[in-house]
Amino acid sequence: MAGSFTSAPTLGERAPQVTVVLPVFNHAATIGRAIASVLSQSIGEWELVIVDDASDDDLPLALAGVRDDRIRLLRHDRNRGAAAARNTGIKAARASLIAFIDSDDEWLPAKLERQIAAMAHARPSLGGLCTAFRLTRTRTGYAEDRYPQAAGTWAASLLDGCFVSPGSTLMARRECFETVGMLDDSLSRFEDWDWLLRLVERYEFDCLPEVLAIVHVGVPPPRSVVESAARELESRQAARIHAMSGPEGLRRFRASLALERANAAIAARRHSAAAMAILQASMQSPKRTFVFLSRGLARLKAGDI
């Protein structure tokens, strides 16, 4: 899965401080907002690699007015999925730091500057750094600032899910993708979760406690996609997690996968399937399930459901 990488700049060339990877598939209506937030960054030494994953909407029209020498557009000849699109951008990166933004999200102006400074002052063992973010739900208009933190170690906390929104908050050292591998493009979902679980085996990880990104949550993925990806992720990670975290960690991870299935069933209004998934989660980890139910109740009271 490692693949080949773009050569480093030759003598006399000035490498950007960071490569921004923006995958897009049929998001012509929102990509302008994402690009504008990159253009408005408080530092200018970046490159933006947009990867069109074979969109069939009005993306060419949406990009027609984008004129900046720091922006490159790459295209897939067929739709290959978000992981493959991000991998294409990673392989084309010229910088030693890589940041990600989804085509329907946006950044605050200091995002890159603050993360680059934090990475520069951190130990080389820090492989990835996310930020706090504002989550907004398109359907309900609900907004909430989220400050992800580790309860114990990040290796343990990430067993609860990919709650750091790395698609628009992550900055990682390019070397990490050479060491732990690329995103698994055979996963239709949870590819970022899978990669972070691999990252924390080899590198430190952290989250900058500043809201520097806005994550827009729209239509949930189909239940069938979530079910399939959950099975695939478990098959890939079960042995690794058991080796790192023991049987208790594996039960916690399996409970989290069951709760992902429960969320998908709730979104599809399949309430009996959701109840069954929650029961399965509680059998694996009552504590993890209690946290899920408590958060669900809080979301209901806040009008987020």
C-alpha positions in Angstrom: 0.0 0.0 0.0 3.0 2.3 0.4 3.2 3.4 -3.3 5.7 5.9 -4.7 6.1 9.5 -3.8 6.9 12.7 -5.7 10.6 13.5 -5.6 11.8 16.2 -3.2 12.5 19.6 -4.7 15.9 20.0 -6.3 18.6 22.4 -5.3 17.3 26.0 -6.0 13.6 25.1 -5.6 11.8 26.2 -2.6 9.6 23.5 -1.1 6.2 24.6 0.4 5.9 24.3 4.2 2.9 22.1 3.8 1.0 20.2 1.1 -2.8 20.5 1.5 -4.7 17.5 0.0 -8.3 18.1 -1.0 -10.2 15.1 -2.4 -13.5 15.8 -4.2 -16.3 13.8 -5.6 -19.5 15.6 -6.7 -19.1 18.6 -4.4 -19.1 21.4 -6.9 -21.5 23.3 -4.7 -19.2 23.4 -1.7 -15.6 23.1 -2.9 -15.3 26.9 -3.5 -15.8 27.4 0.2 -13.0 24.9 1.1 -10.6 26.4 -1.4 -11.3 29.9 -0.2 -10.5 28.9 3.3 -7.1 27.6 2.1 -6.4 30.8 0.2 -7.2 32.9 3.3 -4.6 31.1 5.4 -2.3 33.5 7.4 0.8 31.8 5.8 1.4 31.6 2.1 4.0 28.8 1.7 1.6 26.0 1.0 0.6 24.0 -2.1 -2.9 22.7 -2.6 -3.4 19.4 -4.4 -7.0 18.9 -5.5 -7.9 15.3 -6.5 -11.0 15.0 -8.5 -12.3 11.4 -8.0 -14.1 11.3 -11.3 -16.8 13.7 -10.5 -19.8 14.0 -12.9 -21.3 17.2 -11.6 -20.3 20.9 -12.4 -16.9 20.7 -10.8 -15.1 22.1 -13.9 -17.3 25.2 -13.7 -16.8 25.5 -10.0 -13.0 25.4 -10.5 -12.9 27.6 -13.6 -12.3 30.8 -11.6 -9.5 29.4 -9.4 -6.2 30.9 -10.4 -3.2 30.4 -8.2 0.2 28.9 -9.0 0.2 27.0 -5.7 -2.8 24.9 -6.7 -2.6 21.7 -8.7 -5.6 19.6 -10.0 -5.2 15.9 -10.5 -8.0 13.7 -11.8 -8.9 10.0 -11.5 -10.4 8.5 -14.7 -12.8 6.5 -12.6 -14.3 6.8 -9.1 -12.0 5.1 -6.7 -13.1 6.4 -3.3 -11.9 8.9 -0.7 -8.9 6.9 0.5 -7.6 6.5 -3.0 -8.1 10.2 -3.7 -6.2 11.2 -0.6 -3.4 8.7 -1.5 -3.0 10.3 -4.9 -2.6 13.7 -3.2 -0.2 12.3 -0.7 2.0 10.8 -3.4 2.1 14.1 -5.3 3.0 16.1 -2.2 6.3 18.1 -2.2 6.3 19.2 1.4 7.4 17.3 4.5 4.1 18.1 6.2 0.7 17.1 4.8 -2.7 18.5 5.8 -6.1 17.4 4.7 -9.4 19.2 4.1 -12.6 17.7 2.8 -14.5 19.5 0.0 -17.5 20.4 2.1 -15.5 21.7 5.1 -13.5 24.9 5.8 -10.6 26.2 7.9 -10.1 29.3 10.0 -7.3 31.5 8.8 -4.7 30.6 11.4 -5.1 26.8 11.0 -2.0 26.0 9.0 0.2 28.5 10.9 -0.8 27.2 14.3 -0.3 23.5 13.4 3.0 24.1 11.6 4.3 26.0 14.7 3.1 23.2 17.0 4.7 20.5 14.9 8.0 22.5 14.7 8.3 22.7 18.5 7.2 19.1 19.0 9.4 16.0 19.3 10.1 14.2 15.9 8.1 11.3 17.4 4.9 13.4 17.0 3.6 12.0 13.7 0.2 13.6 13.5 -1.7 16.5 15.0 -5.4 17.3 14.7 -7.2 20.4 16.0 -10.4 21.2 17.8 -13.2 21.9 15.4 -16.7 23.3 15.1 -19.2 20.6 14.0 -22.2 21.9 12.2 -25.1 19.8 11.0 -26.6 20.8 7.7 -30.0 19.2 8.4 -30.7 20.6 11.8 -28.4 23.7 11.9 -26.9 22.5 15.2 -23.4 23.6 15.9 -21.0 22.6 18.6 -17.3 23.2 19.3 -15.5 19.9 19.9 -12.1 19.6 21.7 -11.0 16.0 21.3 -8.9 14.7 24.2 -7.3 11.4 25.0 -8.7 9.5 28.1 -5.4 7.9 28.9 -3.4 7.2 25.8 -4.5 8.1 22.2 -3.9 4.4 21.3 -6.6 3.5 23.8 -8.9 6.5 23.1 -9.0 5.8 19.4 -10.6 2.5 20.1 -13.7 4.5 20.7 -13.8 5.8 17.1 -12.4 8.4 14.8 -13.8 11.3 16.7 -11.0 13.8 15.8 -12.4 14.5 12.2 -9.0 13.9 10.5 -10.4 14.5 7.1 -10.2 18.3 7.8 -8.1 18.6 10.9 -5.2 16.3 10.5 -1.6 17.4 9.7 0.9 14.6 9.5 4.6 14.2 8.7 5.0 12.8 5.2 7.4 10.2 6.5 4.5 8.6 8.4 2.9 7.4 5.2 6.2 5.8 4.2 6.5 4.1 7.6 2.9 2.9 8.4 1.6 2.8 4.9 -1.0 4.7 2.9 -4.7 4.8 3.6 -6.4 1.5 2.8 -8.3 2.2 -0.4 -10.2 -1.1 -0.1 -12.2 0.4 2.8 -15.3 2.3 1.7 -15.5 3.9 5.1 -13.4 4.2 8.3 -10.2 4.4 6.3 -9.0 7.4 8.4 -9.8 5.5 11.6 -7.8 2.5 10.3 -4.8 4.7 9.5 -4.8 6.5 12.8 -4.8 3.1 14.6 -1.8 2.2 12.6 -0.1 5.6 13.2 -0.3 5.4 17.0 1.6 2.1 17.0 4.7 3.9 15.7 4.3 7.6 16.4 2.9 10.0 19.0 -0.4 11.7 18.2 -2.1 14.8 19.7 -4.9 17.3 19.2 -4.3 21.1 19.4 -7.0 22.5 21.7 -8.0 25.4 19.3 -11.0 25.5 17.1 -9.3 25.9 13.7 -11.7 24.0 11.3 -15.4 23.9 10.6 -16.7 20.4 9.8 -20.1 20.4 8.0 -22.0 17.1 8.5 -24.7 16.4 5.8 -26.4 13.2 4.6 -25.1 10.1 6.5 -23.7 7.2 4.5 -25.9 4.3 3.6 -26.3 1.7 6.2 -25.0 -1.1 3.9 -21.7 0.8 3.5 -21.2 1.2 7.2 -22.0 -2.4 7.9 -19.6 -3.6 5.2 -16.8 -1.2 6.3 -17.2 -2.2 10.0 -16.7 -5.9 9.1 -13.7 -5.1 7.0 -12.1 -2.8 9.7 -12.6 -5.5 12.4 -10.9 -8.1 10.2 -7.9 -5.8 9.6 -7.5 -4.5 13.1 -8.6 -7.2 15.5 -5.3 -9.0 15.9 -3.3 -5.8 16.1 -5.6 -4.3 18.8 -5.5 -7.5 20.8 -1.7 -7.5 20.7 -1.5 -3.8 21.7 -4.5 -3.5 24.1 -5.4 -7.0 25.2 -8.9 -8.6 25.2 -10.4 -5.6 27.0 -9.2 -3.2 24.3 -10.5 -5.5 21.6 -14.0 -5.6 23.3 -14.0 -1.8 23.5 -13.1 -1.6 19.8 -15.8 -4.1 18.8 -18.4 -2.2 20.9 -17.4 0.9 19.0 -18.0 -0.8 15.7 -21.4 -2.0 16.9 -22.3 1.5 17.8 -21.3 2.7 14.4 -23.7 0.2 13.0 -26.3 1.5 15.5 -25.9 5.1 14.3 -26.3 4.0 10.7 -29.5 2.0 11.6 -30.9 5.0 13.5 -30.2 7.3 10.5 -32.0 4.7 8.2 -34.9 4.5 10.8 -34.3 0.8 11.3 -34.9 1.0 15.0 -35.0 -2.7 15.7 -31.6 -3.1 14.0 -30.3 -0.2 16.0 -31.5 -1.7 19.3 -29.8 -5.0 18.4 -26.5 -3.3 17.6 -26.6 -1.4 20.9 -27.3 -4.7 22.7 -24.3 -6.2 21.0 -22.2 -3.2 22.0 -23.3 -3.5 25.6 -22.3 -7.2 25.7 -18.8 -6.2 24.6 -18.3 -3.1 26.7 -21.1 -1.7 29.0 -19.0 1.4 29.8 -18.5 2.3 26.1 -22.2 1.8 25.5 -23.2 3.9 28.5 -21.1 6.8 27.1 -22.8 6.4 23.7 -26.3 6.5 25.2 -25.5 9.4 27.4 -24.2 11.4 24.5 -27.2 10.5 22.4 -29.5 11.8 25.2 -27.5 15.0 25.4 -27.8 15.4 21.6 -31.6 14.8 21.8 -32.0 17.5 24.5 -29.9 20.0 22.5 -31.9 19.5 19.3 -29.1 17.8 17.5 -31.2 14.7 16.5 
